[in-house]
Amino acid sequence: MFQPIVPDVGLTGWRFLQRTYDTQFETFTKNVSQQRDTEYFLENIGEVTSAEDLVSDRRLLGVALGAFGLQDDINNRYFIQKVLDEGSVNEDALAVRFSDPRYQEMSQAFGFGPGEFQKTGLSTFADAIVTRFQTNSFEVAAGKQSNAMRVALYAQRELADLAQMDSSVNTKWFTIMGDPPMRQLFEKALNLPASVGQIDIDKQLGIFKDRASSVFGSDDPALFADKSARDDVITKFILRDQINAFGGGQSSNSIALTLLQS
């Protein structure tokens, strides 16, 4: 099975991955196992009319979960069925109550909930899910070489949409903090310790906004609608990840100096 090639860590590896992404992605999607899974999904998802149908077919469920980065929930069939059955319209629906936005995205995509339009029979549905599945699978595979590459690829794909959400500044930050890969990106880019997640959520919000204002000149995630701003946050994330990996003994001043020199 082809695995994404990341010849080096840090910016060197990231830039190589960006340059070769199209070629590597095409090769990856031609893997026999990938093709079998996607072909099975394309051929059979149209027959699925309920959440129970979906979770009862492990192969279909694997592609569905993988499309939203939730492949680790493959054995949590009852939980996933409940997420899908309750939908995303009602405020008390399980997917809505979760801080991780990926559950709500999946529930919305399938439309099995009350008051929602079921989408599995639409002509464009299967192709859209398969495209997401292939993209996320490539990111997961790249993450086996370097988790930072997986996070960076995810952010490159998702950050623009998040930035352009029709919602308040605070809602966007809560979405970032609830999305594990996005949270990891910003924690590291803003040089925040992972332990910040242990304090009160409203205090976390203030910390993220204050640090973003200091680092990026604005606390509004809308600024990441601009490609140069997205490149900037991803670069800061990659650099800090590289420094943490190879310079664990460095002082905070030394780390800051290294970042400035880079």
C-alpha positions in Angstrom: 0.0 0.0 0.0 1.3 3.4 -0.9 2.1 5.7 2.0 2.5 9.5 1.6 6.1 10.5 1.4 7.4 13.1 3.9 11.2 13.2 3.5 11.8 15.5 6.4 10.1 17.1 9.4 9.3 20.7 9.7 9.0 23.2 6.9 11.1 21.2 4.5 8.8 18.3 4.7 5.7 20.5 4.6 6.8 22.3 1.5 7.7 19.0 -0.2 4.3 17.6 0.6 2.6 20.7 -0.8 4.6 20.5 -4.1 3.9 16.8 -4.6 0.4 16.6 -3.1 -1.6 16.1 -6.4 0.7 13.3 -7.5 0.9 11.6 -4.2 -2.9 11.9 -3.6 -3.7 10.3 -7.0 -1.3 7.4 -6.3 -2.8 6.9 -2.8 -6.4 6.8 -4.1 -5.4 4.0 -6.5 -4.6 1.7 -3.7 -6.6 -1.5 -4.0 -8.1 -1.2 -0.5 -9.1 2.4 -1.1 -10.7 1.5 -4.5 -12.6 -1.4 -3.0 -14.0 0.7 -0.2 -15.0 3.6 -2.4 -16.5 1.4 -5.1 -18.6 -0.5 -2.5 -19.8 2.8 -1.0 -20.8 4.2 -4.4 -22.7 1.1 -5.3 -24.6 0.6 -2.1 -25.1 3.9 -0.2 -28.2 4.7 -2.3 -30.0 1.8 -0.7 -29.5 3.2 2.8 -32.6 5.0 4.1 -31.9 5.2 7.8 -29.2 5.5 10.4 -29.7 1.9 11.4 -29.1 0.8 7.8 -25.8 2.7 7.7 -24.4 1.4 11.1 -25.4 -2.1 10.2 -23.0 -2.2 7.3 -19.5 -1.8 8.6 -17.9 -1.1 5.2 -20.4 1.7 4.5 -20.0 3.1 8.0 -16.2 3.0 7.7 -16.3 5.3 4.6 -18.9 7.5 6.2 -17.0 8.0 9.4 -13.7 8.4 7.6 -15.1 11.2 5.5 -15.4 13.3 8.6 -12.3 12.2 10.4 -14.3 10.1 12.8 -12.9 6.7 11.8 -12.0 5.9 15.4 -15.7 5.6 16.2 -16.1 2.6 13.9 -17.0 0.3 16.9 -19.3 2.8 18.6 -22.3 1.9 16.4 -25.0 2.7 19.0 -23.5 6.1 19.6 -23.2 7.0 15.9 -26.7 5.8 15.2 -28.0 8.1 18.0 -26.0 11.0 16.5 -27.5 10.4 13.1 -31.1 9.7 14.3 -31.3 12.8 16.4 -30.0 15.0 13.5 -28.7 18.5 13.8 -31.9 20.7 13.9 -32.9 20.5 17.5 -30.7 22.3 20.1 -30.8 19.2 22.3 -29.7 16.8 19.6 -26.5 14.9 20.5 -24.5 16.2 17.6 -25.4 19.8 18.4 -24.4 19.4 22.0 -21.0 18.1 21.2 -18.2 20.6 21.1 -16.5 18.7 18.2 -18.2 20.1 15.1 -17.4 17.0 13.0 -20.4 15.0 14.4 -22.8 17.8 13.5 -21.3 18.0 10.0 -21.8 14.3 9.5 -25.3 14.4 10.8 -26.2 17.3 8.5 -24.6 15.5 5.5 -26.8 12.4 5.8 -30.0 14.2 6.9 -31.5 11.3 8.9 -32.8 13.4 11.7 -36.3 14.8 12.4 -37.2 17.7 10.1 -34.3 17.0 7.8 -34.0 15.9 4.2 -32.4 12.5 3.7 -29.6 12.9 1.2 -28.3 9.4 0.5 -30.4 9.1 -2.6 -29.2 12.3 -4.2 -27.1 11.9 -7.4 -24.2 14.0 -6.0 -24.2 12.5 -2.4 -22.0 9.4 -2.8 -19.3 11.2 -4.8 -19.1 14.0 -2.3 -18.7 11.6 0.6 -16.1 9.5 -1.3 -14.1 12.6 -2.1 -14.0 13.6 1.6 -13.1 10.0 2.6 -10.2 9.9 0.2 -8.9 13.3 1.3 -9.1 12.5 5.0 -7.6 9.0 4.5 -4.6 10.6 2.8 -4.3 13.0 5.7 -4.4 10.1 8.2 -1.8 8.3 6.3 0.4 11.4 6.1 0.0 11.6 9.9 1.7 8.3 10.3 4.8 9.9 8.9 4.3 13.1 10.9 1.2 14.1 12.9 2.1 17.8 12.2 1.6 17.1 8.4 -1.9 15.7 9.1 -2.9 18.7 11.1 -1.5 21.1 8.5 -3.3 19.4 5.7 -6.5 19.5 7.6 -6.2 23.2 8.4 -5.3 24.0 4.8 -8.5 22.3 3.8 -10.9 23.5 6.5 -9.7 26.8 7.9 -11.0 29.0 5.0 -14.5 27.6 5.5 -14.4 28.1 9.2 -13.1 31.7 8.7 -16.1 32.5 6.5 -18.8 31.1 8.7 -21.7 33.3 9.2 -21.3 33.5 13.0 -19.8 35.6 15.7 -16.1 35.8 16.6 -16.7 33.9 19.8 -18.6 31.1 18.0 -15.8 30.7 15.6 -13.3 30.4 18.4 -15.5 27.9 20.2 -15.6 25.9 17.0 -11.8 26.0 16.8 -11.5 24.9 20.4 -13.9 22.0 19.9 -12.3 20.7 16.7 -9.3 18.6 17.9 -7.0 19.1 14.8 -7.8 22.8 14.6 -7.3 23.3 18.3 -3.9 21.6 18.1 -3.0 23.9 15.2 -3.8 27.1 17.1 -2.5 26.0 20.5 0.9 25.4 19.0 0.9 28.4 16.6 0.0 30.6 19.5 2.5 28.9 21.8 -0.1 27.8 24.3 0.3 24.8 26.5 -2.1 21.9 26.0 -3.0 22.3 29.7 -4.9 25.4 28.7 -7.8 23.0 27.9 -8.2 22.2 31.6 -9.4 25.6 32.6 -12.8 27.2 32.3 -14.0 27.4 28.7 -14.8 31.1 28.8 -11.3 31.8 30.2 -9.9 29.7 27.4 -11.7 31.9 24.9 -10.2 35.0 26.4 -6.7 33.5 26.2 -7.1 32.4 22.6 -8.4 35.8 21.5 -5.8 37.8 23.4 -2.9 35.7 22.1 -4.3 35.8 18.5 -4.5 39.6 18.7 -0.9 39.7 19.8 0.4 37.3 17.2 -1.8 38.0 14.2 -3.0 41.5 14.9 -6.6 40.5 15.2 -8.7 38.2 17.4 -11.2 37.6 14.5 -10.8 34.2 12.8 -12.3 35.8 9.7 -8.8 37.0 8.9 -7.9 33.4 7.9 -10.2 33.7 4.9 -7.0 35.2 3.3 -4.6 32.6 2.0 -1.5 34.4 3.3 -3.0 34.4 6.8 -3.7 30.7 6.6 -0.1 30.1 5.4 1.2 32.1 8.3 -0.6 30.2 11.0 0.3 26.8 9.4 3.9 27.9 9.2 4.0 29.0 12.8 2.5 25.6 13.8 5.0 23.6 11.8 7.9 25.6 13.2 6.9 25.3 16.8 6.2 21.6 16.3 9.7 21.2 14.9 11.3 23.2 17.8 9.3 21.1 20.3 10.5 17.9 18.7 14.2 18.8 18.5 14.7 21.5 21.1 12.8 20.3 24.2 15.5 21.8 26.4 15.3 25.2 24.9 14.1 28.2 27.0 11.1 30.2 25.8 13.5 33.0 24.8 15.5 30.6 22.7 12.4 29.3 21.0 11.2 32.8 20.2 14.6 33.7 18.7 14.6 30.5 16.6 11.1 31.4 15.2 12.2 34.9 14.4 15.2 33.7 12.6 13.2 31.2 10.6 
